[in-house]
Amino acid sequence: MLIKTLINERLFVSVGSSREENLRYSLKQLTVFDAVADSGSVSAAADKLALTQSATSMSLAQLEKMLGRPLFERQGKQMALTHWGMWLRPKAKRLLQDAQQIEMGFYEQHLLSGEISLGASQTPAEHLVPDLISIIDNDFPEMRIDLGVKSTQSVINGVLDYKYDLGVIEGRCDDNRLHQEVWCQDHLTVVASAHHPFAKREKVSLAQLEQAKWVLREHGSGTRKVFDSSIHHLIADLDVWREYEHVPVLRSLVANGQYLTCLPYLDVERFIEAGLLVALNVPELEMDRTLSFIWRADMAENPLAECIKREGKRMMKSKPSIL
């Protein structure tokens, strides 16, 4: 494992020539700093790195002494980054990432090795990411993807907080701390049960949508963000009865009741084909969106992330349109 390798390394990095003797720190110290920043706890960082708590505290203290600045301050039971700690964190990340690239190298023709954390929102995580991971597992057997499935906003927050090296989200992200690259196109659709009064209508008006009962994804999800943006200024007051994080719950409530919902077509396609749900024609609603990769703008180029993006786009070229 990279972490175990780094904490045993005696490679030193120097910053500045005039204070070289005082500003020499090891990759082990940077790894400890990064782990404490991630977990907010010395004991949790020690567990992650398979070190004793005293060794972890000592490495952190040595780094702070060399830099001449406090990197953390206690806030209750948590260790919070100081101004200097926040300044150092992206730079330490970049150095550790460079060390990872040196260690893992390349095998034969672009065969990569190493571990990368990927955060994905529900729709791509269910319908696209499994195939992508399968392709990478077959073609790059030394590469491991640690997958987390969250809402779009939680994935964005996870990338910003260094929990994920790469994210896959629904819709746009306007945070200038992140880079975004479109993976593929998607769209949302309003659905009802086959026995709903609207199911037989050739088209449904906005006024009729306003009179209906709704169950929707929670605020913070990419699906909800696109839907709310689409109805903004069109429907004054929507009657939302329930909000759920899990798509299967929404599908079941709609299929067995008198509710409407709005979900990605990927999430309802099979149920529409089986006759359990009906896609309603609402001409006024435009709900096209993108599924995109995101990563921190201040992070160095990561060959594992580049591999995932490249293989993801190659995968979509071999698929029919998901719209």
ZAMI-442144 format. One record per residue: residue number from 1; residue in one letter; x, y negated, z of N, C-alpha, C, O in turn. Coordinates in steps of 0.2 Angstrom, whole numbers, plus 2048, in hexadecimal, padded with zeros to 3 digits. Each point is the difference from the previous one (the first is absolute). Layout:
BEGIN
NUM	a	X	Y	Z	X	Y	Z	X	Y	Z	X	Y	Z
...
//
This chain:
BEGIN
1	m	804	806	800	7FC	7FA	800	804	7FA	800	806	800	803
2	l	7F8	7FB	7FA	804	7F9	7FF	801	7FD	807	806	7FE	801
3	i	7F5	802	803	800	7FD	807	806	803	804	804	7FD	803
4	k	7FC	80A	7FD	805	803	804	807	7FF	7FD	805	7FF	804
5	t	7FB	800	7F5	807	7FF	7FD	802	7F9	802	806	7FF	802
6	l	7F6	7FC	7FE	801	7F9	801	803	7FF	807	804	7FC	802
7	i	7F8	807	803	802	7FF	807	806	803	802	803	7FE	805
8	n	800	806	7F7	807	803	801	805	7FD	7FC	806	801	802
9	e	7F8	7FA	7FA	805	7FD	7FC	804	7FB	804	7FE	7FD	804
10	r	809	803	7FA	804	7FA	803	802	7FB	7FB	805	7FC	801
11	l	7F7	804	7FA	801	7FA	7FB	7FE	7FA	803	7FB	7FF	803
12	f	809	7FC	7FC	7FF	7F9	803	7FF	7FB	7FA	803	801	7FB
13	v	7F9	7FA	807	7FF	7FB	7FB	802	7F9	803	7FE	7FF	806
14	s	805	7FD	7F6	803	7FA	803	7FC	7FA	7FD	7FE	801	7FA
15	v	801	7FA	80A	7FC	7FA	7FD	805	7FA	801	801	7FE	806
16	g	801	7FF	7F5	804	7FA	801	807	802	801	802	805	804
17	s	803	7F7	7FA	807	801	801	803	7FD	806	804	803	803
18	s	7F9	7F8	7FF	803	7FC	806	7FF	804	806	804	7FF	805
19	r	7F6	804	7FC	7FE	804	806	800	807	7FF	7FC	804	803
20	e	808	7FF	7F8	800	807	7FE	801	804	806	7FC	806	801
21	e	808	7F9	804	801	804	805	7FA	801	805	7FF	805	803
22	n	7FD	7F5	7FD	7FB	800	805	7F9	803	7FD	7FC	801	803
23	l	804	7FE	7F6	7FA	802	7FD	800	807	7FC	7FF	800	7FA
24	r	804	805	809	800	806	7FD	7FB	805	803	800	801	806
25	y	7FB	801	7F6	7FB	804	803	7FF	807	7FC	801	7FF	7FA
26	s	7FC	806	809	800	806	7FD	7F9	801	7FD	7FB	7FD	802
27	l	804	808	7F9	7FA	802	7FE	7FB	803	805	7FA	7FF	800
28	k	80A	804	805	7FC	803	806	7FC	7FA	804	7FA	801	801
29	q	80A	7FA	800	7FC	7FA	803	7FB	7FD	7FC	7FB	7FE	803
30	l	806	801	7F7	7FA	7FE	7FC	7FA	805	7FF	7FB	7FE	800
31	t	807	808	800	7FB	805	800	7FC	800	807	7F9	800	800
32	v	80A	7FF	805	7FD	7FF	807	7FB	7FA	800	7FB	800	802
33	f	808	7FB	7FC	7FC	7F9	7FF	7FA	801	7FC	7FB	7FE	802
34	d	806	805	7F8	7FA	801	7FC	7FB	805	803	7FA	7FE	800
35	a	808	807	804	7FB	804	803	7FC	7FD	806	7FA	801	801
36	v	80A	7FB	803	7FD	7FC	805	7FB	7FB	7FD	7FA	7FF	803
37	a	808	7FE	7F8	7FB	7FB	7FC	7FA	804	7FE	7FA	7FD	800
38	d	807	809	7FD	7FA	803	7FE	7FB	802	805	7FA	800	7FF
39	s	809	803	807	7FC	803	805	7FE	7FB	805	7FB	801	804
40	g	809	7FA	7FD	7FF	7FB	806	802	803	806	7FE	7FD	806
41	s	806	808	7FA	801	804	807	807	803	7FF	802	803	7FB
42	v	803	7FC	80A	806	803	800	7FF	808	801	804	804	7FC
43	s	7F8	7FE	808	7FF	807	801	7FD	804	7FA	802	805	7FE
44	a	7F9	7F7	7FF	7FD	803	7F9	806	801	7FB	800	805	7FC
45	a	804	7F5	804	805	800	7FB	805	806	801	803	803	7FC
46	a	7FF	7FE	80B	804	805	802	7FE	807	7FE	803	804	7FD
47	d	7F6	7FD	803	7FD	807	7FE	801	801	7F9	801	805	7FD
48	k	7FD	7F5	7FF	800	801	7F9	807	801	7FD	801	804	7FB
49	l	805	7FA	809	807	801	7FD	803	805	804	806	802	7FE
50	a	7F6	802	806	803	805	804	806	7FE	804	806	804	800
51	l	7FA	7F6	803	805	7FE	804	7FD	7FF	808	7FA	801	801
52	t	80B	7FF	803	7FD	7FE	807	7FE	7F9	801	802	7FC	7FB
53	q	7FA	802	809	7FE	7F9	801	806	7FC	802	800	7FA	7FE
54	s	804	808	806	806	7FC	802	805	7FF	7FA	802	7FA	7FF
55	a	7FF	80B	7FC	804	7FE	7FA	7FC	7FC	7FC	804	7FB	7FD
56	t	7F6	805	802	7FC	7FB	7FC	801	7F9	803	801	7FB	7FC
57	s	7FE	804	80A	800	7FA	803	807	7FD	800	801	7FA	7FF
58	m	804	80A	801	807	7FE	800	802	7FE	7F9	803	7FA	7FF
59	s	7FA	809	7FC	802	7FE	7F9	7FC	7F9	7FE	803	7FC	7FD
60	l	7F7	803	806	7FD	7FA	7FF	803	7FA	803	801	7FB	7FE
61	a	802	807	808	803	7FB	804	807	7FE	7FD	802	7FA	800
62	q	801	80B	7FD	807	7FE	7FD	7FE	7FC	7FA	804	7FB	7FE
63	l	7F7	806	7FE	7FF	7FC	7FA	7FE	7F9	802	802	7FC	7FD
64	e	7FA	803	808	7FE	7FA	802	806	7FC	803	801	7FA	7FE
65	k	804	809	805	806	7FD	802	804	7FE	7FB	803	7FB	800
66	m	7FE	809	7FB	804	7FF	7FA	7FD	7FA	7FC	804	7FB	7FE
67	l	7F6	804	801	7FD	7FB	7FD	7FF	7FA	804	7FF	7FA	7FD
68	g	801	807	809	800	7FA	805	7F9	7FD	800	7FF	7FA	802
69	r	7FC	80A	7FC	7F9	7FE	800	7FB	805	803	801	806	7FF
70	p	7FA	7F8	805	7FB	805	802	7FC	802	7FA	7FD	7FC	7FD
71	l	802	80B	802	7FC	802	7FA	7F9	802	802	7FB	800	7FC
72	f	804	801	80B	7F9	802	802	7FE	7FC	807	805	7FE	803
73	e	7F5	802	7FE	7FE	7FD	806	7FA	805	803	7FC	802	7FC
74	r	803	7FF	80A	7FB	804	803	7FA	7FC	800	7FF	7FA	802
75	q	7FB	80A	7FC	7FA	7FD	800	7FB	806	803	7FE	804	7FD
76	g	802	7FC	80A	7FD	805	803	804	806	800	806	800	802
77	k	7F7	806	7FB	804	806	7FF	803	800	7F9	804	805	7FF
78	q	7FB	7F6	7FD	803	801	7F9	806	7FB	7FF	801	7FB	804
79	m	803	807	7F8	806	7FC	7FE	7FE	7FD	7F9	7FF	803	7FB
80	a	801	7F6	806	7FE	7FC	7FA	806	7FC	7FD	805	7FE	804
81	l	7FB	802	7F5	806	7FD	7FD	800	7F8	802	7FB	7FD	800
82	t	80B	801	801	801	7F8	801	801	7FD	7F9	7FF	804	7FB
83	h	802	7F6	805	801	7FD	7F9	806	803	7FD	800	801	7FA
84	w	805	800	809	806	803	7FD	7FF	807	7FE	803	802	7FB
85	g	7F9	802	809	7FE	807	7FE	7FC	800	7FA	802	804	7FB
86	m	7FA	7F7	804	7FC	800	7FA	804	7FE	7FA	7FF	802	7FA
87	w	806	7FA	807	805	7FE	7FB	804	806	7FE	801	801	7FA
88	l	801	803	80A	805	805	7FF	7FC	806	7FD	803	804	7FC
89	r	7F7	7FD	805	7FC	806	7FE	801	802	7F9	802	806	7FE
90	p	7FC	7F5	7FD	800	802	7F9	807	801	7FE	801	804	7FB
91	k	804	7F9	808	807	801	7FE	803	807	802	803	803	7FD
92	a	7FB	7FF	809	801	806	803	7FD	806	7FC	803	805	7FE
93	k	7F7	7FA	800	7FC	804	7FC	804	801	7F9	801	806	7FE
94	r	801	7F5	7FF	804	800	7FA	806	804	800	802	804	7FC
95	l	802	7FB	80A	806	803	801	7FF	808	801	804	804	7FD
96	l	7F7	7FD	807	7FF	807	801	7FD	804	7F9	802	806	7FF
97	q	7FB	7F6	7FD	7FD	803	7FA	806	801	7FB	800	805	7FD
98	d	805	7F6	803	806	801	7FC	804	806	802	802	804	7FC
99	a	7FE	7FD	80B	804	806	802	7FC	807	7FE	803	805	7FF
100	q	7F6	7FA	801	7FD	806	7FE	801	802	7F9	801	806	7FE
101	q	7FF	7F4	7FE	802	802	7F8	807	803	7FF	801	804	7FC
102	i	803	7F9	808	807	803	800	800	807	802	803	804	7FC
103	e	7FA	7FE	809	800	807	803	7FC	805	7FB	803	805	7FE
104	m	7F7	7F9	800	7FC	805	7FC	803	801	7F9	7FF	805	7FD
105	g	803	7F5	800	803	800	7F9	7FB	803	7FB	7FA	800	801
106	f	808	803	7F9	7FC	803	7FB	803	807	7FF	806	801	800
107	y	7F5	803	7FF	802	807	7FE	7FE	801	7F8	7FB	7FF	7FE
108	e	80A	803	7FF	7FF	802	7F9	7FD	7FA	7FC	803	7FA	801
109	q	7F8	807	7FC	7FC	7FA	7FC	7FB	7FE	804	7FA	802	800
110	h	807	7F8	804	7FB	7FC	803	7FD	805	806	7FA	7FE	801
111	l	809	807	801	7FC	804	805	802	7FC	807	806	800	802
112	l	7F5	7FE	801	800	7FC	806	800	804	807	7FC	805	800
113	s	806	7F8	805	800	804	806	7FF	7FA	806	802	7FB	7FF
114	g	7F9	807	806	7FF	7FC	805	7F9	7FF	802	7FC	804	7FD
115	e	802	7F8	808	7F9	800	802	7FE	7F9	7FF	803	7FB	801
116	i	7F6	804	7FD	7FD	7F9	800	7F9	800	803	7FD	805	7FF
117	s	801	7F6	804	7FA	800	803	7FB	7FC	7FB	802	7FA	7FE
118	l	7F8	809	801	7FC	7FD	7FB	7F9	7FF	803	7FD	805	803
119	g	800	7F5	7FD	7FA	7FF	803	7FB	7FF	7FA	801	7FC	7FB
120	a	7F9	807	805	7FB	800	7FB	7F9	7FF	803	7FE	803	805
121	s	7FE	7F9	7F7	7F9	7FF	802	7FC	806	7FE	803	804	7FC
122	q	7F7	7FC	806	7FC	807	800	7FF	802	7F9	801	806	7FE
123	t	7FD	7F6	7FD	7FF	802	7F9	806	803	7FD	7FF	806	7FD
124	p	806	7F6	802	806	803	7FD	803	806	804	802	805	7FD
125	a	7FD	7FB	80A	803	806	804	7FC	806	7FE	803	806	801
126	e	7F6	7F9	7FE	7FC	806	7FF	801	803	7F8	800	806	7FF
127	h	800	7F5	7FD	7FF	802	7F9	806	800	7FB	801	803	7FB
128	l	805	7F9	807	805	7FF	7FC	807	803	804	804	803	7FC
129	v	7FD	7FB	80A	806	801	803	802	807	801	806	802	7FF
130	p	7F5	803	802	802	807	801	803	803	7F9	805	803	801
131	d	7F8	7FB	7F9	803	802	7FA	807	7FD	7FF	805	803	7FE
132	l	7FC	7F7	804	807	7FC	800	805	804	804	806	801	7FE
133	i	7F8	801	809	804	803	804	802	807	7FE	806	802	800
134	s	7F5	801	7FC	802	807	7FE	805	7FF	7FA	804	805	7FF
135	i	7FB	7F6	7FD	805	7FF	7FA	807	7FF	803	805	803	7FE
136	i	7FB	7F9	807	807	7FE	803	803	806	803	806	801	800
137	d	7F6	803	804	802	806	803	803	805	7FB	805	804	802
138	n	7F8	7FD	7F8	803	804	7FB	806	7FE	7FD	805	804	7FF
139	d	7FB	7F5	7FF	805	7FE	7FC	806	7FD	805	806	800	7FD
140	f	7F9	7FE	809	805	7FE	805	800	803	806	7FD	7FD	805
141	p	804	809	7FC	7FF	805	806	804	7FD	806	7FE	802	805
142	e	807	7FA	7FA	804	7FE	806	7FD	7F9	802	803	7FD	805
143	m	7F8	801	7F8	7FC	7FA	802	7FA	801	805	7FC	804	7FE
144	r	803	7F9	807	7FB	801	805	7FC	7F9	801	803	7FB	801
145	i	7F6	806	7FE	7FC	7FA	801	7FC	801	806	7FC	805	801
146	d	804	7F6	804	7FC	800	806	7FA	7FC	7FF	801	7FA	7FF
147	l	7F9	809	800	7FA	7FC	7FE	7FC	7FE	806	7FF	804	804
148	g	7FF	7F6	7FC	7FB	7FD	804	7FA	7FE	7FD	801	7FC	7FB
149	v	7F9	805	807	7FA	7FE	7FC	7FC	7FB	805	7FE	802	805
150	k	801	7F8	7F9	7FD	7FB	803	7FC	7FB	7FC	7FF	802	7FA
151	s	7FD	7F9	809	7FD	7FB	7FB	805	7FC	7FD	806	800	802
152	t	7F8	7FD	7F9	805	7FB	7FC	803	7FB	804	806	800	800
153	q	7F6	7FD	805	803	7FB	804	806	803	805	805	7FD	801
154	s	7F9	809	801	805	804	805	806	802	7FC	805	800	803
155	v	7FA	802	7F7	806	801	7FC	804	7FA	7FF	807	800	800
156	i	7F6	7FA	7FE	804	7FA	7FF	804	7FE	807	806	7FF	800
157	n	7F6	802	805	803	7FE	807	806	805	801	805	7FE	803
158	g	7FA	809	7FB	805	805	801	807	7FE	7FC	805	801	803
159	v	7FA	7FD	7F7	806	7FE	7FC	803	7FA	803	806	800	800
160	l	7F6	7FB	802	803	7FA	803	804	802	807	805	7FD	801
161	d	7F8	808	802	803	801	807	806	806	7FF	802	803	805
162	y	800	7FF	7F5	805	805	7FF	7FE	807	801	804	804	801
163	k	7F5	7FD	800	7FE	807	802	800	804	7F9	801	806	800
164	y	7FD	7F7	7FB	801	803	7F9	805	7FC	7FC	801	7FA	800
165	d	803	80B	7FC	804	7FD	7FB	7FD	7FD	7FA	802	7FC	7FC
166	l	7F8	808	802	7FC	7FE	7FA	7F9	802	802	7FE	804	804
167	g	7FD	7F7	7F9	7F9	801	801	7FD	801	7F9	802	7FE	7FB
168	v	7F8	805	806	7FB	800	7FA	7F9	7FD	803	7FD	803	804
169	i	801	7F8	7F9	7FA	7FC	802	7FB	7FF	7FB	801	801	7FA
170	e	7F9	7FD	808	7FB	7FF	7FB	7FF	7F8	800	7FF	7FD	805
171	g	800	801	7F5	800	7F9	7FF	806	7FC	800	805	803	800
172	r	7FA	7F6	801	806	7FC	800	803	7FF	807	7FC	800	805
173	c	80A	7FE	7FB	803	7FE	807	804	7F9	7FE	805	800	7FC
174	d	7F9	7FB	807	803	7F9	7FF	805	7FE	805	803	7FA	7FF
175	d	800	80B	805	805	7FE	805	807	7FF	7FC	802	805	7FD
176	n	801	7F6	803	806	7FF	7FD	806	803	803	806	800	7FD
177	r	7F9	804	808	805	804	803	801	807	7FD	804	803	801
178	l	7F7	7FE	7FB	7FF	806	7FC	801	800	7F9	7FD	7FB	7FD
179	h	806	80A	800	7FF	800	7F8	7FB	805	7FF	7FE	805	804
180	q	7FE	7FA	7F6	7FB	805	7FE	800	802	7F9	802	7FB	7FC
181	e	7FD	80B	802	801	802	7FA	7FA	805	7FE	7FF	805	804
182	v	7FD	7F9	7F7	7FA	804	7FF	801	807	7FE	805	801	7FB
183	w	7F8	804	807	801	807	7FF	7FA	802	7FA	802	803	7FB
184	c	7F8	7FB	807	7FB	802	7FB	7F9	7FC	802	800	7FC	805
185	q	7FB	805	7F7	7FA	7FC	800	7FB	805	804	800	806	7FF
186	d	7FB	7F7	804	7FB	803	803	7FA	7FC	800	800	7FA	7FF
187	h	7FA	808	803	7FA	7FC	801	7FB	803	805	800	806	801
188	l	7FC	7F5	802	7FB	802	805	7F9	801	7FD	7FF	7FD	7FA
189	t	7FD	807	809	7F9	800	7FD	7FB	801	806	802	802	805
190	v	7F8	7FB	7FA	7FB	800	805	7FC	807	7FF	7FE	801	7FA
191	v	801	803	80B	7FD	806	800	7FA	801	805	800	7FD	805
192	a	7FB	807	7F9	7FA	801	804	7FF	808	7FF	803	803	7FC
193	s	7F9	800	808	7FE	807	800	7FB	801	7FA	7FE	7FB	7FD
194	a	802	80B	800	7FC	801	7FB	7F8	7FF	801	7FC	7FF	7FB
195	h	802	801	80B	7F9	7FE	802	7FF	7F9	802	7FA	7FE	803
196	h	80B	7FE	7FD	7FF	7F9	802	7FC	7FC	7FA	800	802	7FB
197	p	7FC	7F9	808	7FB	7FD	7FB	804	7FC	7FA	7FD	800	7FB
198	f	809	7FF	806	804	7FC	7FB	803	805	7FB	803	7FE	7FB
199	a	7FD	809	807	804	805	7FC	7FD	800	7F8	804	802	7FC
200	k	7F6	7FD	803	7FD	801	7F9	800	7F9	7FC	7FE	800	7FB
201	r	804	7FB	809	800	7F9	7FC	806	800	7FB	805	802	801
202	e	7F9	7FB	7F9	805	7FF	7FB	806	7FB	802	805	801	7FF
203	k	7F9	7FA	805	804	7FB	803	7FD	7FE	807	7FA	800	801
204	v	80B	7FE	803	7FE	7FD	807	802	7F9	801	806	7FE	7FE
205	s	7F6	7FE	804	801	7F9	801	804	7FE	806	800	804	805
206	l	803	7F6	7FC	803	7FE	806	7FB	7FF	806	801	802	805
207	a	7F9	7FC	7F9	7FA	7FF	805	7FE	807	803	7FF	800	806
208	q	801	805	7F6	7FF	807	802	805	802	805	7FF	804	805
209	l	808	7FB	7F9	805	802	804	800	7FC	807	801	803	805
210	e	7FD	7F7	7FB	7FF	7FD	806	7FB	802	805	800	800	806
211	q	7FB	804	7F7	7FA	803	804	802	807	803	7FC	802	804
212	a	809	801	7F9	802	807	802	803	800	806	803	7FB	803
213	k	7FE	80B	800	804	801	806	806	803	7FE	801	805	7FB
214	w	805	7F9	808	807	802	7FD	804	803	806	7FF	7FF	806
215	v	805	806	7F8	805	803	804	807	7FE	7FC	800	802	7FA
216	l	805	7FC	809	806	7FD	7FD	806	802	803	800	802	806
217	r	806	7FE	7F6	807	801	803	801	7FA	805	7FC	7FB	800
218	e	808	806	805	802	7FB	805	804	7FA	7FD	803	801	7FB
219	h	7FC	7FA	809	804	7FA	7FE	808	802	800	802	803	805
220	g	802	7FA	7F7	807	802	7FF	801	805	7FB	806	801	7FE
221	s	7F5	803	800	801	805	7FB	801	7FC	7F9	7FC	7FB	7FF
222	g	807	808	7FC	801	7FD	7FA	7F9	800	7FC	7FE	7FB	7FD
223	t	7FE	80B	804	7F9	800	7FD	7FC	7FB	802	7FC	7FC	7FD
224	r	804	802	80A	7FB	7FB	803	803	7F9	7FD	7FB	7FC	7FF
225	k	80B	803	801	802	7FA	7FE	7FE	7FE	7F8	7FE	7FA	7FF
226	v	803	80B	7FD	7FD	7FF	7F9	7F9	7FF	800	7FD	7FC	7FC
227	f	7FF	808	808	7F9	7FF	800	7FE	7F9	802	7FB	7FD	7FD
228	d	807	801	809	7FF	7FA	803	801	7FA	7FB	7FC	7FB	7FF
229	s	80A	806	7FD	802	7FB	7FC	7FB	7FF	7FA	7FE	7FB	7FD
230	s	7FF	80B	801	7FC	801	7FA	7F9	7FD	802	7FD	7FD	7FB
231	i	801	804	80B	7F9	7FD	801	800	7F9	803	7FB	7FD	801
232	h	80B	800	800	800	7FA	803	7FD	7FB	7FB	802	800	7FA
233	h	7FA	7FB	809	7FC	7FB	7FC	7FA	803	7FC	7FD	7FD	7FD
234	l	803	80A	803	7FA	803	7FC	7FB	803	805	7FA	7FF	7FE
235	i	808	804	808	7FB	802	804	801	7FD	807	806	800	803
236	a	7F5	7FC	800	801	7FC	806	801	804	806	804	7FF	804
237	d	7F8	807	7FC	7FF	803	807	7FF	808	7FE	7FB	802	7FE
238	l	80A	802	803	7FF	807	7FF	7FF	804	806	802	7FE	805
239	d	7F9	806	7FB	7FE	804	806	804	806	801	7FF	805	7FE
240	v	807	7FA	806	804	805	801	7FF	804	807	800	7FD	805
241	w	7FE	809	7FA	7FE	804	806	806	803	804	800	800	806
242	r	804	803	7F6	806	803	803	806	7FF	7FC	800	7FF	7FA
243	e	806	802	809	806	7FF	7FD	805	806	802	800	802	806
244	y	803	802	7F5	804	805	802	806	800	7FC	801	7FE	7FB
245	e	804	805	809	807	801	7FC	800	805	7FC	804	800	7FB
246	h	7F8	806	806	801	806	7FC	7FB	800	7FA	7FA	800	802
247	v	808	801	7F8	7FC	800	7FA	7FB	806	801	7FA	7FF	7FE
248	p	808	807	804	7FB	806	800	7FA	7FE	804	7FA	802	7FF
249	v	806	7FA	807	7FB	7FE	804	7FB	7FC	7FC	7FA	800	800
250	l	809	7FB	7FC	7FC	7FB	7FC	7FC	804	7FB	7FA	7FF	7FE
251	r	809	806	7FE	7FD	804	7FB	7FA	804	803	7FB	800	7FD
252	s	806	803	809	7FB	804	803	7FA	7FC	802	7FA	801	7FF
253	l	807	7F9	804	7FB	7FB	802	7FC	7FE	7FA	7FA	800	800
254	v	809	7FF	7FA	7FD	7FD	7FA	7FC	806	7FD	7FA	7FF	7FE
255	a	809	807	802	7FD	806	7FC	7FA	802	804	7FB	803	7FD
256	n	805	7FC	80A	7FA	803	804	7FC	7FB	802	7FB	801	805
257	g	805	7F8	7F9	7FC	7FB	803	7FE	7FB	7FB	800	801	7FA
258	q	7FE	7F9	808	7FE	7FB	7FC	805	7FA	7FF	7FE	7FA	7FF
259	y	808	807	803	805	7FB	800	803	800	7F9	800	804	7FB
260	l	804	7F6	804	804	7FF	7FA	807	7FF	803	801	7FE	805
261	t	804	804	7F6	807	7FE	802	804	7FE	7FA	7FD	801	7FA
262	c	809	7FD	807	804	7FE	7FA	807	803	802	803	7FF	805
263	l	7FF	806	7F6	806	804	801	804	800	7F9	7FD	7FF	7FB
264	p	809	803	805	804	801	7FA	7FD	806	7FC	7FD	805	803
265	y	803	7FA	7F7	7FD	805	7FC	803	807	801	7FD	805	7FF
266	l	80A	7FB	802	803	806	802	7FD	804	805	801	806	801
267	d	7FD	7F6	804	7FD	803	806	7F9	803	7FF	7FE	804	804
268	v	7FE	7FA	7F7	7F9	802	7FF	7FF	804	7FA	7FB	803	7FE
269	e	80A	7FE	7FD	7FF	802	7FA	7FD	807	800	7FC	802	7FC
270	r	807	803	808	7FE	807	800	7F9	800	803	7FC	804	7FE
271	f	802	7F8	806	7F9	800	803	7FB	7FD	7FC	7FA	802	800
272	i	808	7F9	7FB	7FC	7FE	7FB	7FE	805	7FB	7FB	802	7FE
273	e	80B	802	800	7FF	805	7FB	7FC	806	803	7FC	803	7FC
274	a	804	7FE	80B	7FC	805	803	7F9	7FE	801	7FC	804	802
275	g	802	7F6	7FD	7F9	7FD	801	7FF	7FF	807	7FA	7FE	801
276	l	80B	801	803	7FE	7FE	807	800	7F9	801	7FD	7FD	804
277	l	807	7FF	7F8	800	7F9	800	7FF	7FD	7F9	801	804	7FB
278	v	7FC	7F6	805	7FF	7FD	7F9	804	7F9	800	7FF	7FC	805
279	a	804	803	7F6	804	7F9	7FF	7FA	7FB	7FE	7FD	801	7FB
280	l	803	7FA	808	7FB	7FA	7FE	803	7FB	7FC	806	7FF	800
281	n	7F6	7FF	7FB	803	7FB	7FB	7FE	7F9	803	7FA	7FE	800
282	v	80B	7FF	802	7FF	7F9	802	804	7FB	7FC	806	7FF	801
283	p	7F8	7FF	7F9	804	7FC	7FB	803	7FA	803	806	7FE	7FE
284	e	7F8	7FF	808	803	7FA	802	806	801	804	804	7FC	801
285	l	7FD	80B	801	806	801	804	806	803	7FC	7FF	804	7FD
286	e	807	7F8	804	806	802	7FD	805	803	805	802	7FC	804
287	m	7FF	80A	7FC	804	803	806	806	804	7FE	801	805	802
288	d	802	7F9	7F8	806	803	7FE	806	7FE	805	800	7FA	803
289	r	805	80A	7FE	805	7FF	804	806	804	7FE	800	804	7FC
290	t	806	7FA	808	806	804	7FE	802	804	806	7FE	7FE	806
291	l	806	807	7F9	803	804	806	808	7FE	7FE	802	801	7FB
292	s	801	7FD	80B	807	7FE	7FF	805	802	805	7FE	802	806
293	f	808	7FE	7F8	806	801	805	802	7FA	803	800	7FB	7FD
294	i	801	805	809	803	7FA	804	806	802	804	801	805	802
295	w	804	7F6	7FE	806	801	805	802	7F9	802	7FE	7FB	7FD
296	r	806	805	808	803	7FA	803	804	7FC	7FB	805	803	7FD
297	a	7FA	7F7	802	804	7FC	7FB	808	7FF	802	804	7FF	7FC
298	d	7FD	802	80B	807	7FF	802	804	806	801	805	800	802
299	m	7F8	806	7FC	803	806	800	804	802	7FA	7FF	7FE	7FA
300	a	807	805	807	804	802	7FA	7FD	805	7FC	7FB	803	802
301	e	807	7FE	7F8	7FD	805	7FB	801	807	803	806	802	803
302	n	7F5	801	7FE	7FF	807	802	7FF	805	7FB	7FB	800	7FD
303	p	80A	804	801	7FF	805	7FB	7FB	805	801	7FD	802	7FB
304	l	801	7FF	80B	7FA	805	801	7FA	7FD	7FF	7FB	803	7FD
305	a	804	7F6	804	7FA	7FC	7FF	7FF	800	7F8	7FB	800	7FD
306	e	80B	7FE	800	800	7FF	7F9	7FE	807	7FC	7FC	800	7FB
307	c	806	805	808	7FE	807	7FD	7F9	801	801	7FC	802	7FB
308	i	801	7FC	80B	7F9	801	801	7FC	7FC	7FB	7FB	802	7FD
309	k	807	7F8	802	7FC	7FB	7FB	801	803	7F9	7FB	800	7FC
310	r	80B	802	802	801	802	7F9	7FC	807	7FF	7FC	800	7FB
311	e	804	804	80A	7FC	807	7FF	7F9	7FE	800	7FC	804	7FD
312	g	801	7F8	807	7F9	7FE	800	7FE	7FD	7FA	7FA	802	7FE
313	k	809	7FA	7FF	7FE	7FD	7F9	801	805	7FB	7FB	801	7FB
314	r	80A	804	805	800	805	7FB	7FA	805	801	7FD	802	7FB
315	m	801	7FF	80B	7FA	804	801	7FA	7FE	7FD	7FC	803	7FE
316	m	803	7F6	803	7FA	7FD	7FE	800	800	7F8	7FA	800	7FD
317	k	80B	800	800	800	800	7F8	7FE	807	7FE	7FD	800	7FA
318	s	803	805	80A	7FE	807	7FE	7F9	801	802	7FD	805	7FE
319	k	800	7F6	805	7F9	801	803	7FB	7FC	7FB	802	7FB	7FE
320	p	7F8	807	801	7FB	7FC	7FD	7FF	7FA	805	801	800	806
321	s	7FC	7FB	7F7	7FE	7FA	804	7FC	802	806	7FB	804	800
322	i	806	7F9	806	7FD	802	806	7F9	7FC	801	7FC	801	804
323	l	804	7FA	7F7	7FA	7FC	801	7F9	804	7FD	7FB	7FD	800
//
